[in-house]
Amino acid sequence: MLRGEHVAVLAEDKELSPTEAAAILRISRPLVVLRMDRGDLPFRYVGKHRRALLKDVLELKSRLDVRQAALDALAEDTEDLIETHGL
């Protein structure tokens, strides 16, 4: 809030649609559905609509953020090797 960013307070047991989950995860809706189908993101059907718990979406986001940080570090190391050793 001090930096002027938006803040929302939500219950962990709030159910989200794939579209809402996609916005939080910053990936496309079809990728969210794929993650659900693969078992990476638990969900349930409400009628014929998928719903995932906010806490599960945030847990997946945390795992994706860790993976992205590792990929960024690897890319940085690769660039350093190229610059240093001309590989």
QUIRAHU-V477246 format. One record per helix or strand of 2 or more residues. SS is the DSSP state (h for helix, s for strand). FROM is the first residue (numbers start at 1). TO is the last residue. Records with the same first field share a line. If there is no record, write none. Layout:
SS->FROM-TO / FROM-TO
This chain:
s->15-16 / 44-46 / 49-53
h->18-25 / 29-38 / 54-85
